[in-house]
Amino acid sequence: MAAFLVKHIVTQLPRKTSCILNRSACSSKVKSLICGLLQRRSVITSCVDPAAGLTEEERTFQDVATEFANREIKPNMLKWDAEETFPVDVFRHAAELGFSAIYCKPDYGGMGMNRLAASIIFEALATGDVSTSAYLSIHNMCAWLIDTFGSVEQRERWLPDVIAMRKLTSYCLTEPGSGSDAASLITTAKRDGDFYVMNGTKMFISGGGATDLYFVMCRTGDKSPKGISCIVVEKGTNGLHFGKKENKVGWNSQPTRAVIMEDCHVPVDNLIGKEGEGFNYAMQGLNGGRINIASTSLGAAQASFELAKEHLKVRKQFGKRLADFQYQQFKLAEMATALVASRLMIRNAARALQEDRPDKVAMCSMAKLFATEQCSKIVDQALQMHGGYGYLKDYAVQQFFRDIRVNQILEGSNEVMRMLISRDLLRED
């Protein structure tokens, strides 16, 4: 399948390129994309090049994702934001490249890649549009929940459609009264024969109302974290309703609604893993989610940096280019330094998570805290360098500015990141 193509393209080149491209499962769109990038392999020419330090295989995933972003995402970024379009067809094209299940096992079509590869891919995709890339990150998390904790029957039932993005997913943790204090959630699931009867409301759910499978963290036991389970609620289930579509500052290419359950009867077979393990699953998912979301901030910062640099080269004031003013040169240097530092922290955290190191929670928290805040500053400065033009919706930099602001809030607010880091520093050995 196409995921196989992406995973193995480097190790097979050049001897087996034609063989891989002729695989029957590889669409003409995928073939065209891969052939195009093979003809123009990038050369690292800048100290801020995202390809610096990557292996040949990692650079190929990056090239594929960048090419996809440039062809299918970036040209539509402003339009999707203005019209609040949920680009389902483009998601399915991304799935052909394996971007719907990057770190799921290959058994049902996952790429079987590591967390570093995911970070590289999400950064590249976000140079085209943060909102669209962020939804793909959420979908990856849900696919991973099934692949890692689901039963064989659940994997067979859901993964083929989830990985192909014929069925879209939503992750449902936050509630009106429990945001940062996620363990205090009050949505309940009470056993009644072969069903759970679910009642409660989830807030700020990406894809709400437009997706097919809702991964709901709910209370099946006591009021402790050990009383929380993960249950999949399928769209169309009696008692499942949705709130109004939220009017957001950014992330407008994905709808956000409340997910409301009123005596919602869900088969017991939809329980992911074991009762009482849901909070553990949710926190494990969020570790990876923090790296992915930080990576989308990184992509926005990279794209905004490049836009600002080009603007400085062509915009003239007081008889000379803005790039010739030392103040702007120094600001550009500061932006570049923060950009590279953010990338290094994110990739280090991705390795820590992949290796299951004892410091993985702290490292993921540090990466999200540092990168989302620094990247926001980079994009803000890029907008400032554009002057009044940067404030116009015809210019992409303003959308990057709006879209990444929420990255300091979701997947655990940055205040919670500080709490997790300090907890790791002060724990008793």
Salt bridges, closest charged atoms under 4 A:
GLU56 OE1 - ARG41 NH1 3.38
GLU56 OE2 - ARG59 NH1 3.75
ASP63 OD2 - ARG41 NE 2.67
GLU67 OE2 - ARG40 NH2 2.56
GLU67 OE2 - ARG71 NE 2.92
GLU72 OE2 - LYS29 NZ 3.43
GLU72 OE1 - HIS93 ND1 2.82
ASP81 OD2 - ARG402 NH2 2.86
GLU83 OE1 - LYS79 NZ 3.21
GLU84 OE1 - LYS245 NZ 3.25
GLU123 OE2 - ARG343 NH2 2.66
GLU123 OE1 - ARG347 NH2 3.44
ASP147 OD2 - LYS105 NZ 3.15
GLU153 OE2 - ARG157 NE 2.92
ASP161 OD1 - ARG166 NE 2.68
GLU175 OE2 - LYS202 NZ 2.87
GLU234 OE2 - ARG157 NH1 3.65
GLU246 OE1 - LYS244 NZ 3.02
GLU262 OE1 - HIS241 NE2 3.48
GLU277 OE2 - LYS226 NZ 3.83
GLU306 OE1 - LYS309 NZ 3.24
GLU310 OE2 - LYS313 NZ 3.47
ASP324 OD1 - ARG321 NH2 3.06
GLU334 OE1 - LYS331 NZ 3.69
GLU355 OE1 - ARG357 NH1 3.83
ASP356 OD1 - LYS360 NZ 3.04
ASP359 OD2 - ARG357 NH2 3.12
GLU373 OE2 - ARG418 NH2 3.14
ASP424 OD1 - ARG427 NH1 2.28
